Amino acid sequence: MILHKTVRNTDSAKNSEIKQNNSVKYSKEKECRKRMKKQNRGLYAVIGVIILLMAGLVYAWSVMAKPIGASRPWTAAQLSLTFTLVMVFFCIGCLVAGFLSEKVAPRLYVLLAGILMLAGFMIASKTGETPAMLYLGFGVLCGLGSGFAYNAVMSTISRWFPDKQGMISGILLMGFGLSSFIVGKVYTAVTPSDGSDTWQATFRIMGIIIVIILVICSFFVVRPPEGYRLEGMTEVGKLPFKQES
């Protein structure tokens, strides 16, 4: 009888301790959410979308290629090689930025992306009778710059949303995907496919606009402070504690 009471008292103490621990964890979760709401994380999301709108314009190549093809006697294979180079160097840029992500500040990658894309559009605008300058400028430099910007934004901005990883990834990728549509419309409106070299002037203007926007945005591409994965978060994206009755 005494043993039975002892076991019952022990179980009761354990249940009381579990409830108390859950209550503390639940309080930490609420505090965690409050602290994240107070910070203006939406600004980082907007900045990320703007950067990816600029970086994603390399995917508008199918639209950009029409005025270029109309002004040069090149084959479709020669033109399509430009986009192949873009994709190759985009991947290289993402890979390099990924390897050095903890050693180099993300804002430097965005700055470098702006400089590379400015240089790329300027060089591409000097294209003559052969597509070599187009390959180097748009294919290599713009592709590399786009890869740097993409990796910097995706790996940095998502850290500000440890509780909404899926949502922020979707928003950022939406900006990257919309770029080709938006830029394509603007580019088509100002660059006719009439066999002239108007596209060269458009390239120069685009390069200047991109570098200005990326330089400004780079100041906002910063990692969250150490310990931003607040108390009550066991791992990224999870706030698992629920108050038990």
Secondary structure, 3 states (H helix, E strand, C coil): CHHHHHHHHHHHHHHHHHHHHHHHHHHHHHHHHHHHHHCCHHHHHHHHHHHHHHHHHHHHHHHHHHHHHHHCCCCHHHHHHHHHHHHHHHHHHHHHHHHCCCCCCHHHHHHHHHHHHHHHHHHHCCCCCCCHHHHHHHHHHHHHHHHHHHHHHHHHHHHHCCCCHHHHHHHHHHHHHHHHHHHHHHHHHHCCCCCCCHHHHHHHHHHHHHHHHHHHHHCCCCCCCCCCCCCCCCECCECCCCCCC
